[in-house]
Amino acid sequence: MQRLIGQVLDLILRNPLLFWAAMAANLVGVIWGGWVWYGPQLAAAPPWAWIFIPDCPAAALWATIAFIGLRYGHGWDWLNAFAAFACIKYGLWTLAFWLRHWASGAPPQPLELMLFVAHIGLTCEGLLLATRIGRPSLPTRLAIVGFFAVSIFVDYGLGHHPPLTVAVPVAYVLWVAVALTTTLGATLLLLPITTPADLGERATATR
């Protein structure tokens, strides 16, 4: 499965039309999500919280930078890992949110369905990037997991979580966020860690 995902990523990176179409779609999500969906919330929040508030638009932005880096041969393993974590976490969180909303009996609206499909795409982007995270150092992994753990506190401890509908309780999305962060964090921490020998092999390969 990992090999197949890697082959799909290679296909996207090698095809300019497909690649830039995907990046343009990402930027539309960044701008629309940041301005329309999170704009009022950002305007009312203190500046220090801005980095934690626009979850999905920020994930799409980090993914766009990571994909462009991959296309032009830059090995930003830490950014690939961070963007993959963000895309998978917030993509799946949003899918769980809409499924719970529709389970209450509310009929799916066109905009809601569009957002649902878009976040399937965001999750897939995270899976693609996950094949290129390499073997980041333990401090890097701890920093990534720590950021997303702090984001939970900011969202649900300090009240800066994404807008919800009356059909979706805060407790539900809190535990979805905790479960996703715990699962993804444990997966990231359990991956093999780069050793001095690995660094030597990488340096030799780039000569």
C-alpha positions in Angstrom: 0.0 0.0 0.0 2.8 2.4 0.9 4.5 1.7 -2.4 1.2 2.4 -4.3 0.8 5.7 -2.5 4.3 6.6 -3.3 3.8 5.9 -7.0 0.7 8.1 -7.0 2.7 10.9 -5.4 5.4 10.5 -8.1 2.8 10.6 -10.8 1.5 13.9 -9.4 4.9 15.4 -9.0 5.9 14.5 -12.5 2.8 15.8 -14.2 2.8 19.7 -14.3 -0.9 20.1 -15.1 -2.0 17.7 -12.4 0.4 19.1 -9.9 -0.4 22.7 -10.3 -4.2 22.0 -10.5 -3.9 20.3 -7.1 -1.9 23.2 -5.7 -4.4 25.7 -7.0 -7.2 23.8 -5.4 -5.2 23.9 -2.1 -4.8 27.6 -2.3 -8.5 28.1 -2.9 -9.1 26.1 0.3 -6.5 28.1 2.2 -8.1 31.5 1.1 -11.7 30.5 1.3 -11.3 28.6 4.6 -9.2 31.2 6.2 -11.3 34.1 5.1 -14.9 32.8 5.1 -14.9 29.9 7.6 -12.4 31.1 10.1 -12.3 34.9 9.4 -14.7 36.1 12.1 -13.1 33.7 14.7 -9.6 35.0 13.8 -10.8 38.6 14.1 -12.1 38.0 17.6 -9.1 35.9 18.8 -5.8 37.2 20.3 -3.0 37.2 17.7 -1.0 34.5 19.6 -3.9 32.0 19.0 -4.0 32.5 15.2 -1.5 29.8 14.4 -3.8 27.3 16.1 -7.2 28.4 14.8 -7.5 27.9 11.0 -6.9 24.1 11.2 -7.7 22.9 7.7 -6.7 26.0 5.8 -3.3 25.9 7.6 -2.9 22.2 6.9 -3.6 22.8 3.2 -1.0 25.7 3.2 1.7 23.5 4.8 0.9 20.7 2.4 1.2 23.1 -0.6 4.7 24.2 0.6 5.7 20.6 1.2 4.5 19.5 -2.2 6.3 22.3 -4.0 9.5 21.5 -2.1 9.2 17.8 -3.2 8.6 18.8 -6.8 11.8 20.9 -6.8 13.9 18.4 -5.0 14.0 19.7 -1.4 14.0 17.1 1.3 12.2 18.9 4.1 11.4 15.8 6.1 10.2 17.7 9.2 7.8 19.8 7.1 6.5 16.7 5.3 5.9 15.0 8.6 4.2 18.1 10.1 2.0 18.7 7.0 1.1 15.0 6.8 0.1 15.0 10.5 -2.0 18.1 10.0 -3.8 17.0 6.8 -4.7 13.5 8.2 -5.8 14.8 11.6 -7.9 17.7 10.4 -9.2 15.9 7.3 -10.5 13.0 9.4 -11.7 15.3 12.1 -13.8 17.2 9.6 -15.2 14.0 8.1 -16.2 12.8 11.6 -17.8 16.2 12.3 -20.0 16.1 9.2 -21.0 12.5 9.7 -22.1 13.2 13.2 -24.0 16.3 12.0 -25.9 14.3 9.3 -26.5 11.4 11.8 -28.7 13.9 13.7 -31.2 13.9 10.8 -30.0 17.1 9.0 -30.1 16.5 5.3 -26.7 17.1 3.6 -26.5 20.5 1.9 -24.4 21.1 -1.3 -21.8 23.2 0.5 -21.5 20.5 3.2 -21.0 17.8 0.7 -18.4 19.9 -1.1 -16.5 20.4 2.2 -16.8 16.6 2.9 -15.3 15.7 -0.4 -12.6 18.4 -0.1 -11.5 17.0 3.3 -11.3 13.5 1.8 -8.8 15.1 -0.5 -7.0 16.8 2.4 -6.7 13.4 4.1 -5.3 11.8 0.9 -2.7 14.6 0.7 -1.6 13.7 4.2 -1.2 10.1 3.2 0.8 11.1 0.2 3.2 13.2 2.2 3.5 10.5 4.9 5.5 8.4 2.3 8.1 11.2 2.3 8.7 12.0 5.9 11.9 10.0 6.1 13.2 9.3 9.5 13.1 12.6 11.4 15.0 12.9 14.7 13.2 12.3 18.0 13.2 16.0 19.0 11.5 16.8 15.7 8.9 14.2 16.3 8.3 15.3 19.9 7.9 18.9 18.7 5.3 17.9 16.1 3.3 15.9 18.5 3.7 18.6 21.1 2.3 21.2 18.8 -0.9 19.2 18.0 -1.3 18.4 21.7 -1.1 22.2 22.6 -3.6 22.9 19.8 -6.1 20.7 21.6 -5.7 22.7 24.7 -6.1 26.0 22.8 -9.1 24.7 20.9 -11.0 23.0 23.8 -9.4 24.3 26.9 -9.4 28.0 25.9 -12.5 27.9 23.6 -10.9 28.4 20.2 -12.2 25.2 18.6 -13.7 25.3 15.0 -17.3 26.5 14.6 -19.8 23.7 15.4 -23.4 23.0 14.7 -26.0 22.5 17.4 -26.1 18.8 16.4 -22.4 18.2 17.2 -21.5 18.5 20.9 -18.1 19.8 21.9 -17.3 16.6 23.8 -17.6 14.6 20.7 -15.2 16.6 18.6 -12.8 16.9 21.6 -12.5 13.2 21.8 -12.1 12.8 18.1 -9.3 15.3 18.2 -7.7 13.5 21.2 -8.0 10.1 19.5 -6.5 11.3 16.2 -3.7 13.1 17.9 -2.8 10.1 20.1 -3.0 7.6 17.2 -1.0 9.8 14.8 1.5 10.8 17.5 2.1 7.2 18.6 2.6 6.2 14.9 5.1 9.0 14.3 7.1 8.3 17.5 7.3 4.6 16.7 8.8 5.0 13.3 12.5 4.2 13.0 14.8 7.0 14.0 17.8 8.3 12.0 21.1 7.0 13.2 24.6 8.5 12.5 25.1 5.6 10.0 22.0 6.7 8.1 23.2 10.3 8.0 26.5 9.1 6.5 24.7 7.0 3.9 22.6 10.0 2.9 25.6 12.3 2.6 27.4 9.7 0.4 24.3 9.3 -1.8 24.1 13.1 -2.4 27.8 13.4 -3.5 
